[in-house]
Amino acid sequence: MTDALIAITIVWGFVFLYGIMATMDFGAGFWSMVYINHEQTNATKIANSYLSPTWEVTNTFIVGVVVAIYSLFPGAAYTIGTVLIVPGSLILLLLTIRSAFLVFSHSVEQYEKLLTYITGITGLIIPGLLISVLPITHLGVIEGEHGSETLNLFQLFTNPNEYAFLGFGIFSTLLLSSLLLSDYAKQVDEPIAYKVYRRDAMITGPLAIVMAFMIMYTLKSEASWLYVRMMEDRTLLLLSLLLFVVAGAALYLPYFSKRDVKGMPRVAVIAVVTQYLIASYVYGKAHLPYMIYPNVTITSGFTDPSSFRAVFITYIVGFAILVPGFYYFWSIFMRDQRKKIKKKHISQS
């Protein structure tokens, strides 16, 4: 494996981790807005409890993506920064608005519902915009030569592949967040909220897979070079589809416990995350050697070997600290929720 390939794997790893973490954040905000007037289900309470410990951590990964690109591929940074200035600025603006309102929604009670609506709406738009950046990298919508590239917005927004990715990003966020929230509701003993989010996962799951098929269908005509390369790994794509079926089946299987509750949401979460990991691997592999087709490759934008080694060691140390730290952080959060459950049962008895 070459240094450039290792470097792009690090960048793609950050992108994937951010995608999963952002799903928890954005999706929870949207469901909190949807069920804000359904207090009897406790669905909004569950979403807010899940949202609180995730939105602060999520931004760590998007910073990692930006730093990784600029430190490992400085030759590509100018082109990427130039062509993404419009969608990137819009995403950053929405992230800023959302983060600000998330803070103030807990301190300004009279405007809590309004702020919840704002965070919920932005939580639906942002993931769609984030994943819709991917078509920019493979549709060939960049004009000009190196140092004077521009993004053809008209060509981009009249391309059906852009909207297929947009829809996939939105429904995938709703699917994975509803699965995570259903698992969390089950852990904290909220059966009504669990049934609500389980139902949402059953609705958004088929919609997400339909958009995935739309991506492949539009790729065949709009970016045939990428479609042909992805179909070379059709076995992995079929495995990804099989894992989606496993996730769907897990929501219907009986769960043997003291309470008569159907579904194993944690199995579904693991299956869906693994499915996305496999699909993203197939996409990323097929996309090589291009970072932005056909302007920038991983070798043309790569940093010098000595700088790469220094940055690579830094990332290894960073991951060694970040991953155990995140696990410890999450275990503390879940332990705190279990203590709350015990207190609730004690007070009820």
C-alpha positions as CSV (number, residue, x, y, z in Angstrom):
1,M,0.0,0.0,0.0
2,T,1.5,3.3,-1.1
3,D,1.7,6.4,1.2
4,A,-0.9,8.2,-0.8
5,L,-3.3,5.3,-0.5
6,I,-2.8,5.1,3.3
7,A,-3.4,8.9,3.5
8,I,-6.7,8.8,1.5
9,T,-7.8,5.8,3.7
10,I,-7.3,8.0,6.8
11,V,-9.4,10.8,5.2
12,W,-12.1,8.4,4.1
13,G,-12.1,6.9,7.6
14,F,-12.7,10.3,9.1
15,V,-15.5,10.9,6.6
16,F,-17.2,7.6,7.5
17,L,-16.9,8.2,11.3
18,Y,-18.3,11.7,10.9
19,G,-21.2,10.3,8.8
20,I,-22.1,7.8,11.5
21,M,-21.7,10.3,14.4
22,A,-23.5,13.1,12.5
23,T,-26.4,10.7,12.0
24,M,-26.9,10.4,15.8
25,D,-26.7,14.2,16.1
26,F,-28.8,15.4,13.2
27,G,-31.4,12.6,13.2
28,A,-32.0,13.0,17.0
29,G,-32.6,16.7,16.5
30,F,-35.1,16.0,13.8
31,W,-37.1,13.4,15.8
32,S,-37.0,15.7,18.8
33,M,-38.8,18.3,16.6
34,V,-41.3,15.7,15.2
35,Y,-42.5,14.4,18.6
36,I,-42.3,17.7,20.5
37,N,-46.1,17.7,21.0
38,H,-46.3,14.0,21.8
39,E,-45.3,14.2,25.5
40,Q,-47.0,10.9,26.4
41,T,-44.6,8.9,24.2
42,N,-41.4,10.5,25.8
43,A,-40.0,10.3,22.3
44,T,-38.7,13.9,22.4
45,K,-37.2,13.3,25.8
46,I,-35.4,10.3,24.6
47,A,-34.1,12.2,21.5
48,N,-32.9,15.1,23.6
49,S,-31.1,12.8,26.1
50,Y,-29.4,11.1,23.1
51,L,-28.6,14.5,21.5
52,S,-27.0,16.1,24.4
53,P,-23.8,13.9,24.6
54,T,-23.3,13.5,20.8
55,W,-23.5,17.0,19.2
56,E,-20.4,18.2,21.1
57,V,-18.4,15.1,20.0
58,T,-19.5,15.1,16.4
59,N,-17.7,18.3,15.5
60,T,-14.4,16.6,16.5
61,F,-14.6,14.4,13.5
62,I,-15.5,17.1,10.9
63,V,-12.4,19.0,12.1
64,G,-10.5,15.8,11.6
65,V,-11.7,15.6,8.0
66,V,-10.6,19.2,7.2
67,V,-7.2,18.9,8.9
68,A,-6.5,15.5,7.2
69,I,-7.2,17.0,3.8
70,Y,-5.1,20.1,4.3
71,S,-2.2,18.2,6.0
72,L,-2.1,15.1,3.8
73,F,-3.2,16.5,0.4
74,P,-2.1,20.2,0.3
75,G,-1.9,20.1,-3.5
76,A,-5.6,19.3,-3.7
77,A,-6.7,21.7,-0.9
78,Y,-6.9,24.7,-3.2
79,T,-9.1,22.9,-5.7
80,I,-11.3,21.3,-3.1
81,G,-11.7,24.6,-1.2
82,T,-12.5,26.5,-4.3
83,V,-15.1,24.2,-5.8
84,L,-16.8,23.6,-2.4
85,I,-16.9,27.2,-1.3
86,V,-20.7,27.6,-2.0
87,P,-22.0,24.2,-0.6
88,G,-19.3,24.3,2.2
89,S,-20.2,27.8,3.3
90,L,-23.9,26.9,3.4
91,I,-23.1,23.8,5.5
92,L,-20.9,25.7,7.9
93,L,-23.6,28.5,8.2
94,L,-26.3,25.9,9.1
95,L,-24.0,24.1,11.5
96,T,-23.3,27.4,13.3
97,I,-27.0,28.3,13.5
98,R,-27.8,24.8,14.7
99,S,-25.1,24.7,17.4
100,A,-26.0,28.1,18.7
101,F,-29.7,27.2,19.0
102,L,-28.8,23.8,20.6
103,V,-27.1,25.7,23.4
104,F,-29.8,28.4,23.9
105,S,-32.8,25.9,23.6
106,H,-32.0,24.7,27.1
107,S,-31.6,28.1,28.7
108,V,-34.4,30.2,27.1
109,E,-37.5,28.2,28.1
110,Q,-40.1,30.4,26.4
111,Y,-38.5,29.9,23.0
112,E,-37.7,26.2,23.5
113,K,-40.2,25.0,20.9
114,L,-39.1,27.5,18.3
115,L,-35.4,26.6,18.8
116,T,-36.3,22.9,18.7
117,Y,-37.9,23.4,15.3
118,I,-34.9,25.3,14.0
119,T,-32.5,22.6,15.1
120,G,-34.8,19.9,13.8
121,I,-35.1,21.5,10.3
122,T,-31.3,22.2,10.0
123,G,-30.7,18.6,11.3
124,L,-32.6,17.3,8.2
125,I,-31.0,19.7,5.7
126,I,-27.4,19.4,6.7
127,P,-26.9,15.7,6.2
128,G,-28.5,16.0,2.8
129,L,-26.1,18.8,1.8
130,L,-23.1,16.9,3.2
131,I,-23.6,13.7,1.2
132,S,-24.6,15.7,-1.9
133,V,-21.0,17.0,-2.0
134,L,-20.0,13.5,-3.2
135,P,-21.5,14.0,-6.7
136,I,-19.2,17.0,-7.2
137,T,-16.2,14.7,-6.9
138,H,-17.4,12.2,-9.6
139,L,-19.7,14.0,-12.0
140,G,-17.1,16.1,-13.8
141,V,-19.0,19.4,-13.1
142,I,-15.7,21.3,-12.4
143,E,-14.6,23.7,-15.2
144,G,-11.2,25.3,-15.8
145,E,-7.6,24.3,-15.2
146,H,-5.6,23.9,-12.0
147,G,-5.6,27.2,-10.1
148,S,-8.7,28.5,-11.8
149,E,-11.4,25.9,-11.3
150,T,-15.0,26.7,-10.8
151,L,-18.0,24.6,-9.9
152,N,-20.8,24.6,-12.5
153,L,-23.8,24.8,-10.2
154,F,-26.3,24.7,-13.0
155,Q,-24.9,21.4,-14.3
156,L,-24.7,20.0,-10.8
157,F,-28.3,20.9,-9.7
158,T,-29.8,19.7,-13.0
159,N,-28.2,16.2,-12.6
160,P,-30.5,13.5,-11.1
161,N,-27.5,11.8,-9.4
162,E,-27.2,14.9,-7.1
163,Y,-30.8,14.4,-5.9
164,A,-30.4,10.7,-5.5
165,F,-27.5,11.3,-3.1
166,L,-29.5,14.1,-1.4
167,G,-32.4,11.8,-0.8
168,F,-30.2,8.9,0.3
169,G,-28.4,11.2,2.9
170,I,-31.7,12.3,4.4
171,F,-33.4,8.9,4.6
172,S,-30.2,7.2,5.8
173,T,-29.9,9.8,8.6
174,L,-33.5,9.1,9.6
175,L,-33.1,5.4,9.4
176,L,-29.9,5.1,11.5
177,S,-31.0,7.7,14.0
178,S,-34.4,6.0,14.6
179,L,-32.6,2.6,15.1
180,L,-30.2,4.2,17.6
181,L,-33.0,5.9,19.4
182,S,-35.1,2.7,19.5
183,D,-32.1,0.8,21.0
184,Y,-31.5,3.6,23.5
185,A,-35.2,3.7,24.4
186,K,-35.1,0.0,25.1
187,Q,-32.0,0.4,27.3
188,V,-33.6,3.1,29.4
189,D,-36.9,1.3,29.7
190,E,-39.2,3.5,27.6
191,P,-41.4,1.0,25.7
192,I,-43.7,3.5,24.1
193,A,-40.8,5.6,22.7
194,Y,-39.2,2.3,21.6
195,K,-42.2,1.3,19.6
196,V,-42.4,4.8,18.0
197,Y,-38.8,4.8,16.8
198,R,-39.0,1.1,15.7
199,R,-42.0,2.1,13.6
200,D,-40.0,5.0,12.1
201,A,-37.1,2.7,11.2
202,M,-39.5,0.4,9.4
203,I,-40.8,3.3,7.4
204,T,-37.5,5.0,6.5
205,G,-35.5,1.8,5.9
206,P,-37.3,1.0,2.6
207,L,-37.1,4.6,1.5
208,A,-33.3,4.6,2.1
209,I,-32.7,1.5,0.1
210,V,-34.9,2.9,-2.8
211,M,-32.6,5.9,-2.9
212,A,-29.6,3.7,-2.9
213,F,-30.9,2.0,-6.0
214,M,-31.6,5.4,-7.5
215,I,-27.9,6.3,-6.9
216,M,-26.7,3.3,-8.9
217,Y,-29.3,3.8,-11.6
218,T,-28.3,7.5,-12.1
219,L,-24.6,6.7,-11.9
220,K,-24.9,4.3,-14.8
221,S,-25.8,7.2,-17.2
222,E,-24.3,10.2,-15.4
223,A,-20.9,8.8,-14.2
224,S,-20.5,5.5,-16.1
225,W,-16.8,5.3,-15.2
226,L,-17.6,5.0,-11.5
227,Y,-20.6,2.7,-12.1
228,V,-18.5,0.2,-14.0
229,R,-15.8,0.2,-11.4
230,M,-18.3,-0.3,-8.6
231,M,-20.0,-3.2,-10.4
232,E,-16.7,-5.0,-10.3
233,D,-17.3,-5.5,-6.6
234,R,-20.9,-6.5,-7.1
235,T,-20.4,-9.3,-4.6
236,L,-19.8,-6.8,-1.8
237,L,-22.7,-4.7,-3.0
238,L,-25.0,-7.8,-2.7
239,L,-23.5,-8.4,0.8
240,S,-24.4,-4.9,1.7
241,L,-28.0,-5.4,0.5
242,L,-28.2,-8.7,2.5
243,L,-27.1,-6.8,5.6
244,F,-30.0,-4.4,5.0
245,V,-32.4,-7.4,4.9
246,V,-30.8,-8.7,8.2
247,A,-31.4,-5.3,9.8
248,G,-35.0,-5.3,8.7
249,A,-35.6,-8.8,10.0
250,A,-34.0,-7.9,13.3
251,L,-36.8,-5.4,13.9
252,Y,-39.4,-8.1,13.6
253,L,-37.7,-11.0,15.5
254,P,-39.0,-11.6,19.0
255,Y,-36.7,-10.6,21.8
256,F,-36.9,-12.9,24.8
257,S,-37.0,-10.9,28.0
258,K,-39.2,-10.1,30.9
259,R,-41.3,-7.7,28.7
260,D,-43.1,-8.7,25.5
261,V,-41.1,-6.4,23.2
262,K,-40.4,-7.4,19.6
263,G,-37.3,-6.5,17.7
264,M,-33.5,-6.4,18.3
265,P,-32.6,-2.8,17.4
266,R,-28.9,-3.2,18.4
267,V,-28.5,-6.0,15.8
268,A,-30.2,-3.8,13.3
269,V,-27.8,-0.9,14.1
270,I,-24.7,-3.1,13.7
271,A,-26.0,-4.6,10.4
272,V,-26.8,-1.1,8.9
273,V,-23.5,0.4,10.0
274,T,-21.6,-2.6,8.5
275,Q,-23.7,-2.2,5.4
276,Y,-22.7,1.4,5.0
277,L,-19.1,0.5,5.7
278,I,-19.0,-2.0,2.9
279,A,-20.9,0.3,0.5
280,S,-18.5,3.2,1.3
281,Y,-15.5,0.9,0.7
282,V,-16.8,-0.1,-2.7
283,Y,-17.5,3.5,-3.6
284,G,-14.1,4.7,-2.4
285,K,-12.2,2.0,-4.1
286,A,-14.0,2.6,-7.4
287,H,-13.3,6.4,-7.0
288,L,-9.5,5.9,-7.0
289,P,-7.2,7.4,-8.0
290,Y,-9.4,10.5,-8.3
291,M,-10.2,12.8,-5.4
292,I,-12.1,15.0,-7.8
293,Y,-12.7,13.6,-11.2
294,P,-10.9,14.3,-13.5
295,N,-8.9,17.2,-12.0
296,V,-7.2,15.9,-8.9
297,T,-5.8,12.5,-8.1
298,I,-4.4,11.2,-4.8
299,T,-0.9,11.4,-6.1
300,S,-1.1,14.9,-7.7
301,G,-2.3,16.4,-4.4
302,F,-0.2,14.3,-2.0
303,T,2.2,15.9,0.5
304,D,5.9,15.0,0.6
305,P,6.9,11.7,2.2
306,S,8.7,13.2,5.2
307,S,5.6,15.4,6.1
308,F,3.3,12.4,5.6
309,R,5.3,10.3,8.1
310,A,5.1,13.0,10.7
311,V,1.4,13.6,10.2
312,F,0.7,9.8,10.1
313,I,2.4,9.3,13.5
314,T,0.4,12.2,14.9
315,Y,-2.9,10.6,13.7
316,I,-2.0,7.2,15.2
317,V,-1.4,8.9,18.6
318,G,-4.6,10.9,18.1
319,F,-6.7,7.8,17.4
320,A,-5.1,6.0,20.3
321,I,-6.4,8.8,22.6
322,L,-9.7,9.6,20.8
323,V,-11.2,6.1,20.4
324,P,-10.8,4.9,24.1
325,G,-11.8,8.4,25.2
326,F,-15.0,8.3,23.2
327,Y,-15.8,4.8,24.4
328,Y,-15.2,5.9,28.0
329,F,-17.4,8.9,27.5
330,W,-20.2,6.8,26.0
331,S,-20.0,4.2,28.8
332,I,-20.3,7.0,31.4
333,F,-23.4,8.4,29.6
334,M,-25.1,5.0,29.5
335,R,-24.2,4.2,33.1
336,D,-25.8,7.5,34.1
337,Q,-29.0,6.7,32.2
338,R,-29.2,3.3,33.9
339,K,-28.9,5.0,37.3
340,K,-31.8,7.2,36.4
341,I,-33.9,4.2,35.5
342,K,-33.2,2.6,38.9
343,K,-34.2,5.8,40.7
344,K,-37.4,6.0,38.7
345,H,-38.3,2.4,39.6
346,I,-37.5,3.0,43.2
347,S,-39.6,6.2,43.3
348,Q,-42.5,4.4,41.6
349,S,-42.4,1.5,44.1
